[in-house]
């Protein structure tokens, strides 16, 4: 699977940012690992009204492309903690 600069879903929890598996983020950029490990992705996460709430860097394996058979939901940050 090739990821493009677009919306992706998290495949792991990021409790320090109150984010969890399935949350949607905008894939902003790819970054090479400085010592040859797994490359990373820079993600920006927005709330439901389009305000930026986090910018995080995660391994490429921590995101997946969205699929046509998925439905978005709107959990609150209070539920994500």
MOPAC internal coordinates of N, CA, C and O (Angstrom, degrees):
PM7 1SCF
backbone

  N    0.0000 0     0.00 0     0.00 0    0    0    0
  C    1.4484 1     0.00 0     0.00 0    1    0    0
  C    1.5191 1   108.93 1     0.00 0    2    1    0
  O    1.2310 1   120.46 1   -49.01 1    3    2    1
  N    1.3070 1   116.73 1   130.99 1    3    2    1
  C    1.4500 1   122.09 1   176.33 1    5    3    2
  C    1.5128 1   109.10 1  -103.66 1    6    5    3
  O    1.2310 1   120.82 1   -53.99 1    7    6    5
  N    1.3185 1   116.03 1   126.01 1    7    6    5
  C    1.4612 1   120.16 1   177.55 1    9    7    6
  C    1.5140 1   109.33 1   -89.39 1   10    9    7
  O    1.2310 1   120.62 1   -38.33 1   11   10    9
  N    1.3053 1   116.42 1   141.67 1   11   10    9
  C    1.4488 1   122.08 1   176.44 1   13   11   10
  C    1.5155 1   108.22 1  -112.68 1   14   13   11
  O    1.2310 1   120.69 1   -14.01 1   15   14   13
  N    1.3231 1   116.28 1   165.99 1   15   14   13
  C    1.4573 1   119.98 1   177.70 1   17   15   14
  C    1.5272 1   107.84 1   -71.33 1   18   17   15
  O    1.2310 1   121.53 1   -82.21 1   19   18   17
  N    1.3243 1   114.68 1    97.79 1   19   18   17
  C    1.4558 1   121.07 1  -175.49 1   21   19   18
  C    1.5130 1   108.28 1  -168.70 1   22   21   19
  O    1.2310 1   120.13 1    13.47 1   23   22   21
  N    1.3067 1   117.35 1  -166.53 1   23   22   21
  C    1.4582 1   120.87 1  -179.85 1   25   23   22
  C    1.5224 1   110.82 1   -76.86 1   26   25   23
  O    1.2310 1   121.40 1   -39.54 1   27   26   25
  N    1.3308 1   114.93 1   140.46 1   27   26   25
  C    1.4583 1   122.67 1   178.73 1   29   27   26
  C    1.5142 1   108.85 1  -135.74 1   30   29   27
  O    1.2310 1   120.61 1   -12.59 1   31   30   29
  N    1.3252 1   116.45 1   167.41 1   31   30   29
  C    1.4627 1   122.35 1   175.83 1   33   31   30
  C    1.5284 1   108.79 1  -112.48 1   34   33   31
  O    1.2310 1   120.80 1   -37.84 1   35   34   33
  N    1.3217 1   116.07 1   142.16 1   35   34   33
  C    1.4616 1   120.65 1   176.51 1   37   35   34
  C    1.5228 1   110.59 1   -72.43 1   38   37   35
  O    1.2310 1   120.67 1   -36.06 1   39   38   37
  N    1.3137 1   116.32 1   143.94 1   39   38   37
  C    1.4645 1   121.39 1   176.03 1   41   39   38
  C    1.5225 1   111.40 1  -110.80 1   42   41   39
  O    1.2310 1   120.58 1  -172.10 1   43   42   41
  N    1.3385 1   116.50 1     7.90 1   43   42   41
  C    1.4631 1   120.63 1   175.37 1   45   43   42
  C    1.5170 1   109.33 1  -147.82 1   46   45   43
  O    1.2310 1   120.68 1   -22.19 1   47   46   45
  N    1.3228 1   116.31 1   157.81 1   47   46   45
  C    1.4602 1   121.95 1   177.75 1   49   47   46
  C    1.5194 1   109.90 1   -78.54 1   50   49   47
  O    1.2310 1   120.85 1   -38.17 1   51   50   49
  N    1.3271 1   115.98 1   141.83 1   51   50   49
  C    1.4618 1   122.96 1   172.75 1   53   51   50
  C    1.5291 1   106.72 1  -122.89 1   54   53   51
  O    1.2310 1   120.95 1  -104.83 1   55   54   53
  N    1.3325 1   115.80 1    75.17 1   55   54   53
  C    1.4588 1   120.83 1  -172.11 1   57   55   54
  C    1.5222 1   113.07 1   -59.95 1   58   57   55
  O    1.2310 1   120.00 1   150.64 1   59   58   57
  N    1.3305 1   117.61 1   -29.36 1   59   58   57
  C    1.4609 1   119.60 1   179.39 1   61   59   58
  C    1.5210 1   112.54 1   -66.28 1   62   61   59
  O    1.2310 1   120.39 1   163.54 1   63   62   61
  N    1.3351 1   116.86 1   -16.46 1   63   62   61
  C    1.4635 1   122.71 1   177.35 1   65   63   62
  C    1.5238 1   111.74 1  -115.14 1   66   65   63
  O    1.2310 1   120.02 1  -171.14 1   67   66   65
  N    1.3192 1   117.56 1     8.86 1   67   66   65
  C    1.4689 1   123.73 1  -177.57 1   69   67   66
  C    1.5317 1   111.56 1    57.54 1   70   69   67
  O    1.2310 1   120.59 1  -141.80 1   71   70   69
  N    1.3283 1   116.48 1    38.20 1   71   70   69
  C    1.4589 1   122.06 1   177.91 1   73   71   70
  C    1.5165 1   108.81 1  -114.76 1   74   73   71
  O    1.2310 1   120.78 1   -30.28 1   75   74   73
  N    1.3215 1   116.12 1   149.72 1   75   74   73
  C    1.4630 1   119.13 1  -178.46 1   77   75   74
  C    1.5261 1   111.69 1  -139.62 1   78   77   75
  O    1.2310 1   121.53 1   -10.27 1   79   78   77
  N    1.3113 1   114.68 1   169.73 1   79   78   77
  C    1.4562 1   121.52 1   179.98 1   81   79   78
  C    1.5306 1   109.63 1   -49.61 1   82   81   79
  O    1.2310 1   121.00 1   -46.91 1   83   82   81
  N    1.3169 1   115.70 1   133.09 1   83   82   81
  C    1.4623 1   121.02 1   178.26 1   85   83   82
  C    1.5165 1   114.22 1    94.68 1   86   85   83
  O    1.2310 1   119.80 1   164.46 1   87   86   85
  N    1.3482 1   117.99 1   -15.54 1   87   86   85
  C    1.4604 1   118.99 1   177.14 1   89   87   86
  C    1.5276 1   109.45 1   -64.88 1   90   89   87
  O    1.2310 1   121.08 1   -31.67 1   91   90   89
  N    1.3261 1   115.55 1   148.33 1   91   90   89
  C    1.4605 1   122.41 1  -175.38 1   93   91   90
  C    1.5252 1   109.46 1   -97.22 1   94   93   91
  O    1.2310 1   120.73 1   -41.12 1   95   94   93
  N    1.3212 1   116.21 1   138.88 1   95   94   93
  C    1.4589 1   121.84 1   178.01 1   97   95   94
  C    1.5258 1   108.91 1  -139.06 1   98   97   95
  O    1.2310 1   121.03 1   -20.68 1   99   98   97
  N    1.3157 1   115.64 1   159.32 1   99   98   97
  C    1.4613 1   121.35 1   175.34 1  101   99   98
  C    1.5264 1   107.65 1   -93.49 1  102  101   99
  O    1.2310 1   120.87 1   -58.25 1  103  102  101
  N    1.3197 1   115.94 1   121.75 1  103  102  101
  C    1.4554 1   121.65 1   176.99 1  105  103  102
  C    1.5238 1   107.56 1   -77.76 1  106  105  103
  O    1.2310 1   120.64 1   -66.55 1  107  106  105
  N    1.3334 1   116.38 1   113.45 1  107  106  105
  C    1.4564 1   122.23 1  -173.40 1  109  107  106
  C    1.5265 1   112.24 1   -94.68 1  110  109  107
  O    1.2310 1   120.61 1   140.38 1  111  110  109
  N    1.3395 1   116.44 1   -39.62 1  111  110  109
  C    1.4612 1   119.28 1  -175.13 1  113  111  110
  C    1.5192 1   110.27 1  -162.91 1  114  113  111
  O    1.2310 1   121.08 1   -18.97 1  115  114  113
  N    1.3120 1   115.54 1   161.03 1  115  114  113
  C    1.4584 1   122.88 1   171.59 1  117  115  114
  C    1.5204 1   107.97 1  -105.67 1  118  117  115
  O    1.2310 1   120.41 1   -36.61 1  119  118  117
  N    1.3333 1   116.83 1   143.39 1  119  118  117
  C    1.4604 1   120.86 1   178.72 1  121  119  118
  C    1.5242 1   109.51 1  -131.72 1  122  121  119
  O    1.2310 1   120.11 1   -45.42 1  123  122  121
  N    1.3277 1   117.40 1   134.58 1  123  122  121
  C    1.4614 1   119.87 1   178.09 1  125  123  122
  C    1.5219 1   110.15 1   -73.85 1  126  125  123
  O    1.2310 1   120.48 1   -32.81 1  127  126  125
  N    1.3116 1   116.68 1   147.19 1  127  126  125
  C    1.4560 1   121.48 1   175.79 1  129  127  126
  C    1.5256 1   108.19 1   -70.69 1  130  129  127
  O    1.2310 1   119.31 1   -45.05 1  131  130  129
  N    1.3269 1   118.92 1   134.95 1  131  130  129
  C    1.4671 1   120.43 1  -174.75 1  133  131  130
  C    1.5279 1   114.65 1   -67.40 1  134  133  131
  O    1.2310 1   119.82 1   158.84 1  135  134  133
  N    1.3294 1   117.94 1   -21.16 1  135  134  133
  C    1.4675 1   119.38 1  -178.27 1  137  135  134
  C    1.5277 1   112.44 1  -121.03 1  138  137  135
  O    1.2310 1   120.13 1  -160.53 1  139  138  137
  N    1.3341 1   117.35 1    19.47 1  139  138  137
  C    1.4534 1   120.56 1   175.08 1  141  139  138
  C    1.5116 1   115.61 1    90.87 1  142  141  139
  O    1.2310 1   119.75 1  -172.79 1  143  142  141
  N    1.3273 1   118.08 1     7.21 1  143  142  141
  C    1.4678 1   121.09 1   176.57 1  145  143  142
  C    1.5214 1   110.41 1   -78.07 1  146  145  143
  O    1.2310 1   121.29 1    19.30 1  147  146  145
  N    1.3169 1   115.14 1  -160.70 1  147  146  145
  C    1.4711 1   120.60 1  -179.21 1  149  147  146
  C    1.5268 1   110.37 1   -65.83 1  150  149  147
  O    1.2310 1   120.58 1   -47.10 1  151  150  149
  N    1.3152 1   116.50 1   132.90 1  151  150  149
  C    1.4605 1   120.86 1   176.53 1  153  151  150
  C    1.5143 1   109.97 1   -63.89 1  154  153  151
  O    1.2310 1   120.91 1   -17.22 1  155  154  153
  N    1.3317 1   115.87 1   162.78 1  155  154  153
  C    1.4504 1   120.85 1  -176.82 1  157  155  154
  C    1.5117 1   112.78 1  -119.93 1  158  157  155
  O    1.2310 1   121.84 1    -6.91 1  159  158  157
  N    1.3254 1   114.08 1   173.09 1  159  158  157
  C    1.4615 1   123.24 1   176.33 1  161  159  158
  C    1.5207 1   107.95 1  -128.27 1  162  161  159
  O    1.2310 1   120.77 1   -41.29 1  163  162  161
  N    1.3141 1   116.14 1   138.71 1  163  162  161
  C    1.4549 1   121.47 1   170.63 1  165  163  162
  C    1.5191 1   106.58 1   -94.99 1  166  165  163
  O    1.2310 1   120.68 1   -54.91 1  167  166  165
  N    1.3275 1   116.31 1   125.09 1  167  166  165
  C    1.4615 1   122.27 1  -178.16 1  169  167  166
  C    1.5168 1   110.10 1  -119.26 1  170  169  167
  O    1.2310 1   120.79 1   -36.38 1  171  170  169
  N    1.3186 1   116.10 1   143.62 1  171  170  169
  C    1.4566 1   120.55 1   169.60 1  173  171  170
  C    1.5198 1   106.83 1  -116.72 1  174  173  171
  O    1.2310 1   121.28 1   -47.88 1  175  174  173
  N    1.3218 1   115.16 1   132.12 1  175  174  173
  C    1.4568 1   121.59 1  -177.29 1  177  175  174
  C    1.5304 1   108.16 1  -111.04 1  178  177  175
  O    1.2310 1   121.08 1   -45.29 1  179  178  177
  N    1.3243 1   115.54 1   134.71 1  179  178  177
  C    1.4586 1   121.91 1  -178.90 1  181  179  178
  C    1.5188 1   110.25 1  -117.86 1  182  181  179
  O    1.2310 1   120.73 1   -27.38 1  183  182  181
  N    1.3411 1   116.21 1   152.62 1  183  182  181
  C    1.4609 1   118.53 1   172.34 1  185  183  182
  C    1.5283 1   108.48 1   -81.99 1  186  185  183
  O    1.2310 1   120.45 1     2.76 1  187  186  185
  N    1.3204 1   116.75 1  -177.24 1  187  186  185
  C    1.4678 1   121.41 1  -173.26 1  189  187  186
  C    1.5230 1   113.72 1   -65.90 1  190  189  187
  O    1.2310 1   119.90 1   160.44 1  191  190  189
  N    1.3420 1   117.79 1   -19.56 1  191  190  189
  C    1.4649 1   119.98 1   179.87 1  193  191  190
  C    1.5216 1   112.01 1  -104.18 1  194  193  191
  O    1.2310 1   120.29 1  -166.43 1  195  194  193
  N    1.3286 1   117.04 1    13.57 1  195  194  193
  C    1.4517 1   121.25 1   172.50 1  197  195  194
  C    1.5134 1   116.98 1    88.91 1  198  197  195
  O    1.2310 1   119.97 1  -169.15 1  199  198  197
  N    1.3272 1   117.66 1    10.85 1  199  198  197
  C    1.4631 1   120.69 1   177.63 1  201  199  198
  C    1.5200 1   109.46 1   -87.21 1  202  201  199
  O    1.2310 1   120.46 1   -45.13 1  203  202  201
  N    1.3190 1   116.73 1   134.87 1  203  202  201
  C    1.4531 1   121.26 1   179.14 1  205  203  202
  C    1.5260 1   109.45 1   -69.17 1  206  205  203
  O    1.2310 1   120.50 1   -50.82 1  207  206  205
  N    1.3536 1   116.64 1   129.18 1  207  206  205
  C    1.4593 1   119.93 1   179.99 1  209  207  206
  C    1.5229 1   112.99 1  -117.20 1  210  209  207
  O    1.2310 1   119.87 1   166.37 1  211  210  209
  N    1.3323 1   117.86 1   -13.63 1  211  210  209
  C    1.4661 1   119.98 1   179.26 1  213  211  210
  C    1.5176 1   110.06 1  -166.55 1  214  213  211
  O    1.2310 1   121.48 1   -33.98 1  215  214  213
  N    1.3341 1   114.77 1   146.02 1  215  214  213
  C    1.4591 1   122.26 1   168.08 1  217  215  214
  C    1.5166 1   105.53 1  -124.65 1  218  217  215
  O    1.2310 1   120.34 1   -58.92 1  219  218  217
  N    1.3249 1   116.96 1   121.08 1  219  218  217
  C    1.4594 1   121.71 1  -175.04 1  221  219  218
  C    1.5250 1   110.13 1  -132.52 1  222  221  219
  O    1.2310 1   121.42 1   -23.50 1  223  222  221
  N    1.3177 1   114.88 1   156.50 1  223  222  221
  C    1.4637 1   121.36 1   172.99 1  225  223  222
  C    1.5176 1   107.74 1  -116.14 1  226  225  223
  O    1.2310 1   120.67 1   -51.90 1  227  226  225
  N    1.3275 1   116.33 1   128.10 1  227  226  225
  C    1.4632 1   122.31 1  -177.96 1  229  227  226
  C    1.5213 1   108.99 1  -134.05 1  230  229  227
  O    1.2310 1   119.86 1   -19.67 1  231  230  229
  N    1.3355 1   117.87 1   160.33 1  231  230  229
  C    1.4681 1   119.51 1   173.27 1  233  231  230
  C    1.5324 1   110.48 1   -63.07 1  234  233  231
  O    1.2310 1   120.33 1   -28.12 1  235  234  233
  N    1.3101 1   116.98 1   151.88 1  235  234  233
  C    1.4666 1   121.56 1   178.61 1  237  235  234
  C    1.5272 1   110.80 1   -54.71 1  238  237  235
  O    1.2310 1   120.10 1   145.02 1  239  238  237
  N    1.3306 1   117.41 1   -34.98 1  239  238  237
  C    1.4689 1   120.65 1  -179.18 1  241  239  238
  C    1.5273 1   112.91 1   -68.86 1  242  241  239
  O    1.2310 1   119.46 1   172.48 1  243  242  241
  N    1.3316 1   118.64 1    -7.52 1  243  242  241
  C    1.4674 1   121.87 1  -178.72 1  245  243  242
  C    1.5212 1   112.89 1   -89.29 1  246  245  243
  O    1.2310 1   120.51 1  -176.93 1  247  246  245
  N    1.3362 1   116.62 1     3.07 1  247  246  245
  C    1.4684 1   119.92 1   178.27 1  249  247  246
  C    1.5160 1   110.18 1  -133.78 1  250  249  247
  O    1.2310 1   121.59 1   -23.22 1  251  250  249
  N    1.3273 1   114.57 1   156.78 1  251  250  249
  C    1.4573 1   120.26 1   174.77 1  253  251  250
  C    1.5199 1   109.09 1  -141.69 1  254  253  251
  O    1.2310 1   121.23 1   -25.43 1  255  254  253
  N    1.3097 1   115.25 1   154.57 1  255  254  253
  C    1.4610 1   120.83 1   178.75 1  257  255  254
  C    1.5307 1   109.59 1   -67.52 1  258  257  255
  O    1.2310 1   121.02 1   -30.71 1  259  258  257
  N    1.3205 1   115.65 1   149.29 1  259  258  257
  C    1.4663 1   120.10 1   174.72 1  261  259  258
  C    1.5210 1   108.91 1   -74.90 1  262  261  259
  O    1.2310 1   121.15 1   -29.80 1  263  262  261
  N    1.3457 1   115.40 1   150.20 1  263  262  261
  C    1.4673 1   120.64 1  -179.15 1  265  263  262
  C    1.5301 1   109.63 1  -117.58 1  266  265  263
  O    1.2310 1   121.01 1   -26.18 1  267  266  265
  N    1.3091 1   115.68 1   153.82 1  267  266  265
  C    1.4640 1   121.87 1  -176.68 1  269  267  266
  C    1.5300 1   112.75 1   -64.84 1  270  269  267
  O    1.2310 1   119.67 1   157.35 1  271  270  269
  N    1.3308 1   118.23 1   -22.65 1  271  270  269
  C    1.4660 1   119.94 1  -177.82 1  273  271  270
  C    1.5254 1   112.65 1   -91.98 1  274  273  271
  O    1.2310 1   119.89 1  -166.24 1  275  274  273
  N    1.3400 1   117.82 1    13.76 1  275  274  273
  C    1.4531 1   121.67 1   178.93 1  277  275  274
  C    1.5247 1   109.99 1  -102.76 1  278  277  275
  O    1.2310 1   121.19 1   -30.22 1  279  278  277
  N    1.3397 1   115.34 1   149.78 1  279  278  277
  C    1.4609 1   122.11 1   177.84 1  281  279  278
  C    1.5216 1   107.64 1  -118.06 1  282  281  279
  O    1.2310 1   120.63 1   -47.83 1  283  282  281
  N    1.3334 1   116.40 1   132.17 1  283  282  281
  C    1.4596 1   120.49 1   178.92 1  285  283  282
  C    1.5236 1   110.32 1   -77.24 1  286  285  283
  O    1.2310 1   120.67 1   -33.34 1  287  286  285
  N    1.3366 1   116.33 1   146.66 1  287  286  285
  C    1.4565 1   121.03 1   174.12 1  289  287  286
  C    1.5230 1   107.91 1  -128.21 1  290  289  287
  O    1.2310 1   120.50 1    -8.75 1  291  290  289
  N    1.3225 1   116.64 1   171.25 1  291  290  289
  C    1.4515 1   120.57 1  -174.99 1  293  291  290
  C    1.5303 1   110.00 1  -125.77 1  294  293  291
  O    1.2310 1   119.92 1   -98.48 1  295  294  293
  N    1.3242 1   117.77 1    81.52 1  295  294  293
  C    1.4653 1   119.96 1   175.49 1  297  295  294
  C    1.5280 1   109.09 1   -77.71 1  298  297  295
  O    1.2310 1   120.11 1   -28.18 1  299  298  297
  N    1.3258 1   117.40 1   151.82 1  299  298  297
  C    1.4637 1   119.33 1   176.10 1  301  299  298
  C    1.5214 1   109.07 1   -86.79 1  302  301  299
  O    1.2310 1   120.36 1   -21.99 1  303  302  301
  N    1.3199 1   116.92 1   158.01 1  303  302  301
  C    1.4561 1   120.51 1   177.56 1  305  303  302
  C    1.5109 1   111.25 1   -61.26 1  306  305  303
  O    1.2310 1   119.60 1   148.47 1  307  306  305
  N    1.3039 1   118.37 1   -31.53 1  307  306  305
  C    1.4558 1   121.20 1   178.82 1  309  307  306
  C    1.5316 1   110.77 1   -62.93 1  310  309  307
  O    1.2310 1   119.77 1   145.61 1  311  310  309
  N    1.3329 1   118.05 1   -34.39 1  311  310  309
  C    1.4586 1   121.71 1   178.13 1  313  311  310
  C    1.5143 1   112.16 1   -74.87 1  314  313  311
  O    1.2310 1   120.28 1   154.02 1  315  314  313
  N    1.3355 1   117.06 1   -25.98 1  315  314  313
  C    1.4473 1   121.09 1  -175.18 1  317  315  314
  C    1.5273 1   112.51 1   -78.42 1  318  317  315
  O    1.2310 1   119.61 1   166.27 1  319  318  317
  N    1.3119 1   118.36 1   -13.73 1  319  318  317
  C    1.4682 1   120.00 1  -177.35 1  321  319  318
  C    1.4922 1   112.90 1   -85.28 1  322  321  319
  O    1.2310 1   120.10 1   180.00 1  323  322  321

